[in-house]
């Protein structure tokens, strides 16, 4: 997962109801005039753009340009910008959707599995199989354990690193601040924390494993390979190995 610097805190929300938003310099009145006859097409284009963005960002990381998303969606880049006035807005939309999907998967595992280890392993297997880990917001990986941003900096996957220096420190500070106000990320951290605590209390999870470690497993056990069957096999094998590393051993 290749994540480049993104100003998460400055991303604006997409207009409610999926209404088209005009890119800077666009003709707003022309867009309004076309709204009614193209409503179905506009909705279809939005779905194509979101699907393409998930694929492109999943393969190339959030640093991929909007032009790549437009090409994958088979629409003009202007169409993408009418829905998402900046790349930050699109990135946040995709990240929020993936965070919500992971949260639901964790809640399902927590509610349907009585055994703590079974619940945790089910969540990990489901989330890795869905590929959601490749689209986890970087700030969730960095401060997922509730530690300070400086300490959590150590748990990022290697591909997420940006250039060291002032920009690096600003990015960590920005994303740490976003977590505090990100209810979606907070819900994910809370329910995964419950899975971790149950497994740890039952003596089935290593005492030193944190929520950040579990999220890191999800991010790293979902490689992006060109062949779907090969990718599924590689993910399953890697996850088996990582689960063995998470599990506690009798003294």
N, C-alpha and C positions, 0 to 999 in steps of 0.2 A: 504494500500500500504506500503510494508516494504522495505525501501531503505537503503542499507548499504553503507559504504564508498566506493566510486569509484573515481579513479583519472581521471576525465573527460578530463582534459587538456592534458593528455599524450596519449590519445587514437589516434591511427593512422587510416587513412582512409582505407577502404577496396579497394583492387585493382580495377581500372575501369573495367567495363564490367563483374563484378562478377567472375573474374578469381580466381582459387583456390590459396590460399596462404599456404605455408608449415609451419607447427608448428615447433618450435625449436627442432632440432634434427632429423627432418624428412628427407626423401630422396628426394630432389628437382628434381633430374634427373628422378627418377621413376615417379613422378607426371607429369612431362612434357611429358614423353613418353605415358602416359595414357590419355592425354588431349583430343585428337581427337576422339578415339572410345567411350569415356565415356562422351562426351559433353552433351548429352541429360540427362543422368543419373545425371551428376554433377549439372545441372540446376535444376533438380527435387529435388535433395538433398538439394540444397540451399533454395528452396521454402519451403521444409519440415522444415528445421532448423529455418527459419524466422518465420513460422507459430507457431512452437513449442515454440520459444523464446517469442513471444507475449503472448501466453497462460500461460507459466510458470511464466514469470515476472509479468503478470497481476494478477496471483493468489498469488504468493509468494513474489513479489517484486524483485528489481534488485539485491538483495543479494543472490538469488537462484543460486546454482552451475551450471556450464556448463554440468555436468553429467546429471542433471535433464532435461536440454534442449535436450541432445542427446537421452535420453530414450524416451522422448515425441516424438521426430522426428523419432525414430526407426532407428537410425544410430549410428555408433561408435563415441565416443568422439573425436577420431582422425579426423573424417570427419568434425566435427564442427570446430576444430582448423585449419584445412587446409583452410577453408573459412575465419575464424576470428582468427587471431594469438593470441589474448588475449580476455578475457571476456570484457574488457573495450571497445574494438572495436565493439563487438556485442551489448553491451548496448547502445552505442552511435548511432549505426545504427537504432535500434528499437526506441529509443527516438526521433531521427530526423524524422523518418517516422510518428510517432504519432503527433509530433509538426506540421508537414506539413499538416496532415489530419485535425487537429483542426483549423489551419489557413485557410484552404479552406472552412471549415464549417462556420467559422466566416465571411469570405468574401461573401459567398453565402447568409447568413442571412442579411448582411449589404446591399447587392445589390438587394435583392428581397423583402424586407419588408420595406414599407414606414413608418410605425409607429415605433418609437424608442423602446418602450417596447416590441412590437411584435418581433422586430429584435433580441433584447437581449435574450428574453425568448426562441425564436426559436433556437438560437445558443446553449443555455444551454441544451435544451431538446435533440437536435440532438447529441451533444457531449457526454452527459451522456448516451444516448441510445447506442451509438457506443462503450462505454467502454473505450474510449481513455484516460479518466482522470486517470485511474489506471497506465498508462504508461507515464504520464507527467514527464519530467526531473525535479529532485528536485530543481535545481537551478532556474528554472522558477517560481516555487512556492515561493522560498525564496526572490527573488528580483523582482518579477513581478510588484510591485507597483512603481518601480523606486526609492524606498527608499534605505537607506544604508543597507548593509548586516546585521548590528547589529539590526536594527529595523525590517527588513523583516524576521529575524529569528523567530519572534513571530507568523508568519502566517503559519508555516508548520503544516501539519496534524500530529497527535501524533505518528502514526506508523513510521514516517520518522526519528524520533530522533535517533541519534547515541550516543555513550558514551560521556559524557561531558569531558572537559579537553582540552589539547593541540590539540589532533586529531580533535576535534569538530571545534575549531577555524580555523585550517588549511583547513578543508573541506569547511567551509563557504567562506573563502577567495579564495580558488581555484575555487569554483563554481561561485562566484560573478565575478571573472575575466573571466571565460568562457563565461558568458552572454554577456559581452561587445564585444566578437569576434564571437558570435553565431548568424549568420544572420537569421537562422530559428527561433530561439527564439525571435529575434528582430522583425521579421515580425508578429509573433503571438501577441506579446505585443502591437504592433502598431494597428492592426486591432481590437483587443479586446478593446483597449483604445478608439477607435472611437465609438464602440458600447456603452461603458460605458458613454462617454461624451455626446452622443446624448440623451441617456435615462435620464441622470442627468439634462441636459439643458432643457429637456421637462418637468422636475419636476416629472418624474415617477420613478426615482431611488433615493434612499436615498443619501443625499449629502456626507455622510462619507464612501460610498462604493467605493473601489478602484479596479483596475484591478486584483490585487493579490486576493482580496476577491472573484471575479468572478471565477478565476482559481481554487481557493480553493473549491468552490462549485462543480466544475466539478470533482475534485479529490475525494471529500468526498461523492458525491451523486452516485457513481458507485461502490457499494459494490460487493465483489466477493462471491457469494453464489453457493452451489452445484447444485441447481435446477434452470434452466434457466428462467422458468415462475415466480418463486418466486423472483429471482433476478430482473427481469424486473418490477414486481409489487412494490418491495421495492424501487427501484431506482425512479420510477415515483412518489410514495408517498413522499419520502424524498425530491425530487426536488420541489414538490408542496409547501411543508413547507418552504424550503429555499427561494423560489421565493417570498413568502409572506413576508419573513424577509427582502428581498432586496428592496421591493417596498416602495416608500414613502407614507406617509399618510397625509391627509389634516390636517392643524393645527386646 
